[in-house]
Amino acid sequence: MSGRGNPDFRQEISSTLFMQEENIHIGKYIKEYMSRKGIRVSWLAAQLNCHRNNIYLIFSRPWIDTDTLMKISQVLQHNFFEDLSHWYKEK
């Protein structure tokens, strides 16, 4: 996983998913990231060794456990923790 989040991506969607809402919806954020990068749900499911229905469940949740977020960050090579930290600081 790269050590830094993608500030361009963060700026593009932070206003639509983070800054307009009182709380973060991490599932929507991950889904939007994948959509913009052209990453298929079936590919992520294969990388995480789970069924793609589990990925859709992640998309539907406003929260995620840190272990799962770490795995997703590693597979997608994007530091979602940094994005969350940025949102928190802006709040």
C-alpha positions in Angstrom: 0.0 0.0 0.0 1.3 3.4 -0.8 2.0 5.5 2.3 -0.1 8.4 1.1 -3.7 8.8 0.1 -4.6 10.3 -3.2 -5.3 14.0 -2.6 -6.8 14.5 -6.0 -9.4 11.8 -5.4 -10.0 13.1 -1.9 -10.6 16.6 -3.2 -12.9 15.4 -6.0 -15.3 13.4 -3.9 -14.9 14.8 -0.4 -17.5 17.5 -0.9 -20.0 15.0 -2.1 -19.5 12.2 0.4 -17.8 13.7 3.4 -18.2 17.5 3.8 -22.0 17.6 3.2 -22.7 15.0 5.7 -22.4 15.0 9.5 -21.0 11.5 9.4 -18.8 9.6 7.0 -20.3 6.8 4.9 -17.1 4.8 4.3 -18.9 2.3 2.1 -20.0 4.9 -0.4 -16.5 6.4 -0.4 -14.9 3.0 -1.2 -17.5 2.3 -3.9 -16.9 5.7 -5.5 -13.2 5.2 -5.4 -13.5 1.9 -7.1 -15.9 3.3 -9.7 -13.6 6.2 -10.6 -10.6 3.8 -10.9 -12.6 1.3 -13.0 -12.1 -1.5 -10.4 -14.7 -4.3 -10.6 -16.4 -5.7 -7.5 -15.6 -9.2 -8.6 -11.9 -8.3 -8.7 -11.9 -6.9 -5.2 -13.9 -9.9 -3.9 -11.3 -12.3 -5.4 -8.5 -10.3 -3.9 -10.1 -10.4 -0.4 -11.1 -14.0 -0.9 -14.8 -13.4 -0.3 -18.1 -13.4 -2.3 -18.9 -10.2 -4.2 -22.1 -10.0 -2.1 -19.9 -9.2 0.8 -18.4 -6.2 -1.1 -21.9 -4.9 -1.8 -22.6 -5.2 2.0 -19.5 -3.1 2.6 -20.7 -0.5 0.2 -24.0 -0.2 2.0 -22.5 0.4 5.5 -21.5 3.8 6.8 -18.9 2.1 9.0 -16.3 -0.6 8.6 -13.9 -2.4 11.0 -10.3 -1.4 10.9 -9.0 -4.8 9.9 -11.3 -4.9 6.8 -10.4 -1.3 5.9 -6.7 -2.2 6.2 -7.1 -5.1 3.8 -9.1 -3.0 1.3 -6.5 -0.2 1.5 -3.7 -2.7 0.8 -5.5 -4.4 -2.1 -6.6 -1.1 -3.7 -3.2 0.6 -2.8 -5.0 3.6 -1.3 -4.8 4.8 2.2 -8.4 5.2 3.3 -7.2 5.9 6.8 -5.5 9.0 5.7 -8.7 10.2 3.9 -10.6 9.6 7.1 -8.0 11.6 9.1 -8.3 14.4 6.6 -12.1 14.5 6.9 -11.7 14.6 10.7 -9.3 17.5 10.6 -11.5 19.5 8.3 -14.5 19.0 10.6 
